[in-house]
Amino acid sequence: MAKGDTEMKITLKDGSVKEYASAMSVLDIAKDLS
C-alpha cells in the first residue's frame, strides 16, 4: 500500500489476521470472509 493509506486488520476466531484497504466496505469484507 502507498504511504499514508490506512489498513484494517481483522483477527478471526482461528487467530488468523486479514488485512484490508480502508476503502473496502463492510459488505465487501463479509463477502471475502464467507
Backbone as XML, in Angstrom:
<?xml version="1.0"?>
<chain id="A" units="angstrom">
  <residue number="1" name="MET">
    <atom name="N" x="0.832" y="-1.192" z="0.000"/>
    <atom name="CA" x="0.000" y="0.000" z="0.000"/>
    <atom name="C" x="0.874" y="1.252" z="0.000"/>
  </residue>
  <residue number="2" name="ALA">
    <atom name="N" x="0.338" y="2.295" z="-0.522"/>
    <atom name="CA" x="1.087" y="3.542" z="-0.581"/>
    <atom name="C" x="1.199" y="4.153" z="0.813"/>
  </residue>
  <residue number="3" name="LYS">
    <atom name="N" x="2.220" y="4.927" z="0.997"/>
    <atom name="CA" x="2.418" y="5.592" z="2.281"/>
    <atom name="C" x="1.211" y="6.466" z="2.588"/>
  </residue>
  <residue number="4" name="GLY">
    <atom name="N" x="0.712" y="6.365" z="3.822"/>
    <atom name="CA" x="-0.431" y="7.168" z="4.218"/>
    <atom name="C" x="-1.756" y="6.447" z="4.096"/>
  </residue>
  <residue number="5" name="ASP">
    <atom name="N" x="-1.777" y="5.309" z="3.371"/>
    <atom name="CA" x="-3.014" y="4.540" z="3.287"/>
    <atom name="C" x="-3.274" y="3.857" z="4.623"/>
  </residue>
  <residue number="6" name="THR">
    <atom name="N" x="-4.537" y="3.794" z="4.994"/>
    <atom name="CA" x="-4.916" y="3.145" z="6.237"/>
    <atom name="C" x="-5.398" y="1.746" z="5.935"/>
  </residue>
  <residue number="7" name="GLU">
    <atom name="N" x="-5.033" y="0.816" z="6.782"/>
    <atom name="CA" x="-5.470" y="-0.560" z="6.620"/>
    <atom name="C" x="-6.352" y="-0.943" z="7.789"/>
  </residue>
  <residue number="8" name="MET">
    <atom name="N" x="-7.220" y="-1.903" z="7.543"/>
    <atom name="CA" x="-7.981" y="-2.517" z="8.619"/>
    <atom name="C" x="-7.425" y="-3.911" z="8.799"/>
  </residue>
  <residue number="9" name="LYS">
    <atom name="N" x="-7.169" y="-4.291" z="10.029"/>
    <atom name="CA" x="-6.713" y="-5.638" z="10.326"/>
    <atom name="C" x="-7.804" y="-6.309" z="11.139"/>
  </residue>
  <residue number="10" name="ILE">
    <atom name="N" x="-8.282" y="-7.439" z="10.634"/>
    <atom name="CA" x="-9.352" y="-8.168" z="11.295"/>
    <atom name="C" x="-8.795" y="-9.506" z="11.751"/>
  </residue>
  <residue number="11" name="THR">
    <atom name="N" x="-8.884" y="-9.758" z="13.063"/>
    <atom name="CA" x="-8.423" y="-11.027" z="13.613"/>
    <atom name="C" x="-9.616" y="-11.966" z="13.704"/>
  </residue>
  <residue number="12" name="LEU">
    <atom name="N" x="-9.492" y="-13.114" z="13.057"/>
    <atom name="CA" x="-10.571" y="-14.093" z="13.030"/>
    <atom name="C" x="-10.492" y="-15.016" z="14.240"/>
  </residue>
  <residue number="13" name="LYS">
    <atom name="N" x="-11.580" y="-15.770" z="14.472"/>
    <atom name="CA" x="-11.648" y="-16.667" z="15.627"/>
    <atom name="C" x="-10.514" y="-17.678" z="15.660"/>
  </residue>
  <residue number="14" name="ASP">
    <atom name="N" x="-10.045" y="-18.101" z="14.484"/>
    <atom name="CA" x="-8.965" y="-19.090" z="14.441"/>
    <atom name="C" x="-7.588" y="-18.461" z="14.653"/>
  </residue>
  <residue number="15" name="GLY">
    <atom name="N" x="-7.553" y="-17.149" z="14.878"/>
    <atom name="CA" x="-6.300" y="-16.466" z="15.156"/>
    <atom name="C" x="-5.632" y="-15.860" z="13.935"/>
  </residue>
  <residue number="16" name="SER">
    <atom name="N" x="-6.127" y="-16.177" z="12.742"/>
    <atom name="CA" x="-5.539" y="-15.596" z="11.537"/>
    <atom name="C" x="-5.951" y="-14.131" z="11.412"/>
  </residue>
  <residue number="17" name="VAL">
    <atom name="N" x="-5.129" y="-13.375" z="10.714"/>
    <atom name="CA" x="-5.381" y="-11.943" z="10.557"/>
    <atom name="C" x="-5.541" y="-11.630" z="9.082"/>
  </residue>
  <residue number="18" name="LYS">
    <atom name="N" x="-6.618" y="-10.939" z="8.746"/>
    <atom name="CA" x="-6.855" y="-10.485" z="7.375"/>
    <atom name="C" x="-6.643" y="-8.975" z="7.355"/>
  </residue>
  <residue number="19" name="GLU">
    <atom name="N" x="-5.995" y="-8.491" z="6.306"/>
    <atom name="CA" x="-5.770" y="-7.052" z="6.158"/>
    <atom name="C" x="-6.514" y="-6.552" z="4.931"/>
  </residue>
  <residue number="20" name="TYR">
    <atom name="N" x="-7.169" y="-5.415" z="5.090"/>
    <atom name="CA" x="-7.954" y="-4.823" z="4.011"/>
    <atom name="C" x="-7.646" y="-3.343" z="3.903"/>
  </residue>
  <residue number="21" name="ALA">
    <atom name="N" x="-7.774" y="-2.830" z="2.693"/>
    <atom name="CA" x="-7.650" y="-1.388" z="2.479"/>
    <atom name="C" x="-8.852" y="-0.710" z="3.122"/>
  </residue>
  <residue number="22" name="SER">
    <atom name="N" x="-8.662" y="0.477" z="3.635"/>
    <atom name="CA" x="-9.744" y="1.176" z="4.317"/>
    <atom name="C" x="-10.887" y="1.524" z="3.373"/>
  </residue>
  <residue number="23" name="ALA">
    <atom name="N" x="-10.613" y="1.512" z="2.066"/>
    <atom name="CA" x="-11.650" y="1.872" z="1.101"/>
    <atom name="C" x="-12.678" y="0.755" z="0.896"/>
  </residue>
  <residue number="24" name="MET">
    <atom name="N" x="-12.407" y="-0.441" z="1.424"/>
    <atom name="CA" x="-13.352" y="-1.545" z="1.245"/>
    <atom name="C" x="-14.547" y="-1.371" z="2.171"/>
  </residue>
  <residue number="25" name="SER">
    <atom name="N" x="-15.717" y="-1.738" z="1.672"/>
    <atom name="CA" x="-16.914" y="-1.652" z="2.502"/>
    <atom name="C" x="-17.015" y="-2.887" z="3.391"/>
  </residue>
  <residue number="26" name="VAL">
    <atom name="N" x="-17.792" y="-2.778" z="4.440"/>
    <atom name="CA" x="-18.017" y="-3.910" z="5.336"/>
    <atom name="C" x="-18.630" y="-5.068" z="4.557"/>
  </residue>
  <residue number="27" name="LEU">
    <atom name="N" x="-19.509" y="-4.780" z="3.620"/>
    <atom name="CA" x="-20.133" y="-5.825" z="2.805"/>
    <atom name="C" x="-19.085" y="-6.561" z="1.971"/>
  </residue>
  <residue number="28" name="ASP">
    <atom name="N" x="-18.156" y="-5.835" z="1.372"/>
    <atom name="CA" x="-17.093" y="-6.470" z="0.586"/>
    <atom name="C" x="-16.234" y="-7.384" z="1.454"/>
  </residue>
  <residue number="29" name="ILE">
    <atom name="N" x="-15.932" y="-6.944" z="2.657"/>
    <atom name="CA" x="-15.131" y="-7.760" z="3.573"/>
    <atom name="C" x="-15.907" y="-9.004" z="3.978"/>
  </residue>
  <residue number="30" name="ALA">
    <atom name="N" x="-17.196" y="-8.856" z="4.280"/>
    <atom name="CA" x="-18.026" y="-10.002" z="4.656"/>
    <atom name="C" x="-18.087" y="-11.022" z="3.524"/>
  </residue>
  <residue number="31" name="LYS">
    <atom name="N" x="-18.206" y="-10.551" z="2.299"/>
    <atom name="CA" x="-18.229" y="-11.464" z="1.150"/>
    <atom name="C" x="-16.907" y="-12.209" z="1.024"/>
  </residue>
  <residue number="32" name="ASP">
    <atom name="N" x="-15.798" y="-11.529" z="1.279"/>
    <atom name="CA" x="-14.483" y="-12.158" z="1.186"/>
    <atom name="C" x="-14.305" y="-13.231" z="2.260"/>
  </residue>
  <residue number="33" name="LEU">
    <atom name="N" x="-14.857" y="-12.995" z="3.431"/>
    <atom name="CA" x="-14.699" y="-13.935" z="4.539"/>
    <atom name="C" x="-15.603" y="-15.149" z="4.416"/>
  </residue>
  <residue number="34" name="SER">
    <atom name="N" x="-16.690" y="-15.027" z="3.685"/>
    <atom name="CA" x="-17.642" y="-16.147" z="3.609"/>
    <atom name="C" x="-17.239" y="-17.176" z="2.581"/>
  </residue>
</chain>
